[in-house]
Amino acid sequence: MAFKPQSEDESAMSEINVTPLVDVMLVLVIILLVTAPLLTQSVHVTLPKTAETTADVKQQPLQLGIDAHGGITLNKLPHADLNALEAALKAELVKDPEIGLHLYADQDVVYSKVAEVMAAVQHAGITKIAFVTVER
């Protein structure tokens, strides 16, 4: 910090010397620029080969579909109304309390229909829900 001799008629200096702050910031930027490329490198390993396995059917999430006309399917079985869907979801939840649900909604379906189906899923007690989309 810079100090000036004070005379009786001058007030105290109230300015901050920012040069050390700028020096510290420049050093931090240089450190960041040097270490950033090192963080992106990965370790190359050869993974062992194993026999092919099938997925555990018990852990598979439910597949809930809504077509463009508002038709509802649960695991490819049609359901006429939301009450039947909710009953089927409750039955699945009794079998596996940790069950998840994947929601496949057609892009042309009305949003209110999706909201009604999501409310039925929530009333059934299922908390793990995922929306399935297609990558463009």
C-alpha positions as CSV (number, residue, x, y, z in Angstrom):
1,M,0.0,0.0,0.0
2,A,1.1,3.5,-0.7
3,F,1.6,5.8,2.2
4,K,2.0,9.5,2.1
5,P,3.3,11.6,4.9
6,Q,0.4,13.4,6.4
7,S,0.6,17.1,7.0
8,E,-1.8,18.8,9.3
9,D,-4.0,20.2,6.6
10,E,-4.4,17.0,4.5
11,S,-7.0,14.3,5.2
12,A,-6.2,10.5,5.2
13,M,-5.8,8.7,1.9
14,S,-8.9,6.7,1.1
15,E,-7.8,5.1,-2.2
16,I,-7.1,1.3,-2.5
17,N,-4.0,0.2,-4.4
18,V,-5.4,-2.4,-6.9
19,T,-2.1,-3.5,-8.4
20,P,-1.6,-6.5,-6.0
21,L,-5.2,-7.6,-6.7
22,V,-4.6,-7.5,-10.5
23,D,-1.4,-9.5,-10.1
24,V,-3.1,-12.2,-8.1
25,M,-6.0,-12.4,-10.6
26,L,-3.5,-12.7,-13.5
27,V,-1.7,-15.6,-11.7
28,L,-5.0,-17.4,-11.2
29,V,-5.9,-17.0,-14.8
30,I,-2.6,-18.4,-15.9
31,I,-3.0,-21.4,-13.5
32,L,-6.5,-22.0,-14.9
33,L,-5.2,-21.9,-18.5
34,V,-2.4,-24.3,-17.8
35,T,-4.5,-26.8,-15.8
36,A,-7.7,-26.9,-17.9
37,P,-6.2,-29.1,-20.7
38,L,-4.9,-31.5,-18.1
39,L,-8.3,-32.1,-16.7
40,T,-9.8,-33.3,-20.0
41,Q,-7.4,-36.1,-20.5
42,S,-8.7,-39.5,-19.6
43,V,-7.1,-42.8,-18.6
44,H,-7.1,-45.3,-21.4
45,V,-7.7,-48.8,-20.2
46,T,-8.7,-52.1,-21.9
47,L,-11.9,-53.4,-20.3
48,P,-12.3,-57.1,-19.8
49,K,-14.8,-59.1,-21.9
50,T,-17.7,-60.9,-20.2
51,A,-20.6,-63.0,-21.3
52,E,-23.7,-61.2,-22.5
53,T,-26.4,-60.8,-19.9
54,T,-30.0,-59.9,-20.0
55,A,-31.5,-57.0,-18.0
56,D,-33.4,-57.7,-14.8
57,V,-37.1,-57.7,-15.7
58,K,-38.0,-56.8,-12.2
59,Q,-36.2,-53.5,-12.4
60,Q,-37.6,-52.5,-15.8
61,P,-39.7,-49.3,-15.5
62,L,-43.3,-49.2,-16.6
63,Q,-43.9,-47.9,-20.1
64,L,-46.8,-45.5,-20.2
65,G,-47.8,-44.3,-23.7
66,I,-50.2,-41.6,-24.9
67,D,-50.9,-41.6,-28.6
68,A,-52.0,-38.6,-30.7
69,H,-55.7,-39.4,-30.2
70,G,-55.3,-39.5,-26.4
71,G,-55.3,-43.3,-26.1
72,I,-53.4,-44.6,-23.1
73,T,-51.3,-47.8,-22.9
74,L,-49.4,-49.3,-20.0
75,N,-46.8,-51.8,-21.0
76,K,-48.5,-51.9,-24.4
77,L,-51.9,-52.9,-22.9
78,P,-54.6,-50.3,-23.6
79,H,-56.5,-48.7,-20.8
80,A,-59.9,-47.1,-21.4
81,D,-59.9,-44.4,-18.8
82,L,-57.8,-42.8,-16.1
83,N,-59.5,-44.8,-13.3
84,A,-58.4,-48.1,-14.8
85,L,-54.9,-46.8,-15.4
86,E,-54.7,-45.7,-11.8
87,A,-55.8,-49.1,-10.5
88,A,-53.2,-50.8,-12.7
89,L,-50.5,-48.5,-11.5
90,K,-51.4,-49.2,-7.9
91,A,-51.2,-52.9,-8.6
92,E,-47.8,-52.5,-10.1
93,L,-46.7,-50.4,-7.1
94,V,-47.7,-53.1,-4.7
95,K,-45.5,-55.6,-6.6
96,D,-42.5,-53.2,-6.6
97,P,-42.5,-50.1,-4.3
98,E,-39.4,-48.7,-6.1
99,I,-40.9,-49.0,-9.6
100,G,-40.2,-46.2,-12.1
101,L,-42.2,-45.1,-15.1
102,H,-41.2,-43.9,-18.6
103,L,-43.8,-41.7,-20.3
104,Y,-44.0,-41.8,-24.1
105,A,-46.3,-39.0,-25.3
106,D,-46.9,-38.3,-28.9
107,Q,-45.9,-34.8,-30.0
108,D,-49.4,-34.1,-31.2
109,V,-51.2,-35.0,-28.0
110,V,-53.0,-32.2,-26.1
111,Y,-51.0,-31.0,-23.1
112,S,-54.1,-31.3,-20.8
113,K,-54.2,-35.1,-21.6
114,V,-50.6,-35.5,-20.5
115,A,-51.3,-33.5,-17.3
116,E,-54.3,-35.7,-16.5
117,V,-52.2,-38.9,-17.0
118,M,-49.4,-37.4,-14.8
119,A,-52.0,-36.6,-12.1
120,A,-53.2,-40.3,-12.2
121,V,-49.6,-41.5,-11.9
122,Q,-49.1,-39.2,-8.9
123,H,-52.4,-40.4,-7.3
124,A,-51.3,-44.0,-7.7
125,G,-48.2,-43.2,-5.7
126,I,-45.4,-43.5,-8.3
127,T,-42.8,-40.9,-7.8
128,K,-40.1,-41.9,-10.3
129,I,-41.2,-40.7,-13.7
130,A,-39.1,-39.9,-16.8
131,F,-40.2,-38.4,-20.1
132,V,-38.9,-40.3,-23.2
133,T,-38.0,-38.1,-26.2
134,V,-36.2,-38.7,-29.5
135,E,-33.0,-36.9,-30.3
136,R,-33.1,-34.5,-33.3
